[in-house]
Amino acid sequence: MEGDEIMSLVPRTNTLEEKQYLLRYRADSQSHLHVLDNDVCATSCPDKLCTLFCPGEVYKWEGKRMSVGYEGCHECGSCRIGCPYENIKWEYPKGGHGIVFRLA
Amino acid sequence: MSEKFDAIVVGAGPAGTSAAYVMAKAGLNVLLIERGEYPGSKNVMGGVLYRHQMDEIIPGFYKEAPLERPIVEQRFWMMGEESVFTSGYKGLEWSKEPYNNFTVLRAKFDQWYANKAVEAGALLINETVVTECIVEDGRVIGVRTDRPDGDVYADVVVIADGVNSLLGKSLGFHKEFKPSDVALAVMEVIDLPAEKIEDRFNLEPNQGTTIEIFGDATKGILGTGFIYTNKESINIGVGATLSGMIKHRLRPYDLLDYLKSHPIVRPLIRGGEPAEYAAHLIPEGGYNAMPKIVGNGVVLVGDAGQMVNGIHREGSNMAMTAGRLAAETIILAKQANDFSENMLDTYRVRLLDSFVGRDLKKYKDATHTFETHPQYFNDYIPMINKAASQFFTIDGMPKKDKQQKIFRSLTEGKSKLGMVQDIYRAWKVMR
């Protein structure tokens, strides 16, 4: 069994949306994440891997383009390292912006 | 900000703050730059901090630092789908000074620690991103920040910008890390009253437990789950190599939910209120993935230099030692007024000679071996659970017959030579 197959059997303890609501974000007005070439996502990457492994579900495939919900980004760096086409430009949000962990 | 400092430290985590503290204490003029709202606001760690390396920097720090619980028991679980084979050690010598390790919440701890560096004389500036190092004639002479007129100069820059180390990369110290060099970890802090924690984990007040979970926690991909007890909350999380996540098309928060709902885990967190969810990368490439860590006017410390021992869940303690050794070298460099790579290389030599370098070297092939040989997680852990179940089930079969049956069922469908090879391979990378 792989990915979705295994996980379809998992009872949800809380949804990702509920998890994300536990966090405080000071979102900048501009994104610190950029998909460099949307065509690469459309044509070369059938699995759209970033939509799977991103822990904040920042990336969502909207049929023909990748939407980037940078406001919920954990700044972990997985998308930059994990994108097989190096198609994501990844920067830190402006000083003081982005996610604010209170505990962790 | 056109002032010139003796040293600029980028990143107020354990590595950077340790460096800043030691240098400031020796009278150097130190600037500590943090991109978060406060130190710790961007940091995530499962939650175990070892006492010894921090004690070398601030003796007796545990008397005043914001710590959760001293750990008196460390358990290891080899988890099956509805079972667990456990081992571990509980020692009450760890409940007394000077302690072995503690659970901590980083946002609290890092703020406190950075404040100690400020008390020692360092200047802390929050909410500031260092966008690049200023390089002149092949030497780092300062940093450019995202503040207006944000160039700052120093004799030496300490890069402590964490696992993603954009600065290390921009200096050419390393290429982009591979998905197999990093583990993606997600965790939740779950609020639970102290008495419930103490009942469920068999603890006295001000005692803590850690549980490392192998096997079913990651559905067989290379990684571990963990459960750590704080004062009035529990950290529960799971980390696996990013390459494993990609290969198996897994969502990290699905794995976390799987662990939380596992029948063996569920009773430990029942009734708890989720308080925070966090994700972070852990540099697990080890010795083989270590970047260059010294240049002219610059050194690299902590996660930025892949200084993590994933096998032993150590990292922040290694970061602290790296920060201290870097600082001690810079203090000598200041006396000699020589900040060349040649001079600063003392830091690299001392680091590699310390437990940090030696442990990284000892396990240099471990992560890669377990990544490329998934049978350790996929086959052997279920096998151990099955054997234990058969062994402890009393069903009228004489013990001798039972042992033979267990041995037969364990080796079923597996070549005995292959198993011997697996055992030898594991021994070789762990010895």
Interface residues (C-beta under 8 A of the other chain):
Chain A: E2 G3 D4 I6 M7 V10 P11 R12 T13 N14 L16 E18 K19 Q20 L22 L23 R26 D47 L49 L52 F53 P55 G56 H74 E75 C76 G77 S78 R80 I81 G82 P84 E86 W90 E91 Y92 P93 K94 G95 G96 G98 I99 V100 F101 R102 L103 A104
Chain B: R35 G36 E37 G40 S41 K42 N43 V44 M45 L105 R106 A107 K108 N126 E127 T128 V129 T145 D146 R147 V163 N164 L166 E176 F177 K178 P179 V182 L184 V186 M187 E188 V189 K219 S233 L242 M245 I246 H248 R249 L250 R251 P252 Y253 D254 D257 Y258 K260 S261 P274 A275 E276 Y277 A278 A279 H280 L281
